[in-house]
């Protein structure tokens, strides 16, 4: 009996079976539901056997019966590999794109497909990647490659970290010094910049390392992402992590009572120019990135300048820089005003 089992196992290892063909098990992430049939299908090279059914009534009824969220419904698809071809059912173009991505993944594995029926939809709305191009700058072509990789595994959101102490990485017409002075630094990478004393440079300097995205770059990135049904969340850091802004516009810093050097890398909340600047910056950012969200950071503000120095600007006479609480009182309504302006623009 043991000899027979060994022979059978050996034959199974060397003789091709139906399961040698590519199928739903080769898709990443694994589909919500699928059924495999013990038959093979040889797809046409030119794709002429792929039929798309957008808004099919029976498929709509099936999807509606699942009571899934609207975002999942919009990206849902059914992919059927049958005897006479391949059928794709979807509610929207996003669903068609996800289905074709799954089909492409199966065909990358093998030119022969297993007959199957796949029903799939996302479990999470935000399936994201955060790309920090402040600390280590990455150009447009690099970002486009990341979007291709994201689309291959059906990710939906690119969080683009555009600004931080380590560099300002996006063109802002109203404040050109941000990219002339704050997009360049001494050191080939983030670690080297830190080791060399966090020195900024200027565009064109022999020691300058870095770069930034132009508005033309952003336009191409946004269009490329849209074709892959990926949204982008741009992040502009404030009030902390803003050393690069203060390198370009030092007048936005909190100073000591004697008018000496700035105390921290935080923006000064008591200066109207701080909020005027970021309202104008956000106007341009929102125009470049036509999405639901803009990220404004808000993390890790040391607030040391708010404690030790005058708040400054129009609010200084009211607060005398007495406390962090006073500075926060100035900060909150101004942030609210900026948010309301963003809502009006969007």
Secondary structure, 3 states (H helix, E strand, C coil): CHHHHHHHHHHHHHCCCHHHCECHHHCCCCCCEEEEEEEEEECCCCCCCEEEEECCHHHHHHHHCCCCCHHHHHHCEEEEECCCCEEEEECCHHHHHHHHHHHHHHHHHCCEEEEEEEEECCCCCCCEEEEECCCCCCCHHHHHHHHHHHHHCCCCEEEEECEECCEECECCHHHCHHHHHCCEEECCCHHHHHHCCCCECCCCCCCEEECCECHHHHHHHHHHHHHCCCEEEEEEEECCCCHHHHHHCHHHEEECCCCCCEEEEEECCCCHHHHHHHHHHHHHHHHHCCCCCEEEECCCCCCHHHHHCCCCHHHHHHHCCCCHHHHHHHHHHHHHHHHHHHHHHC
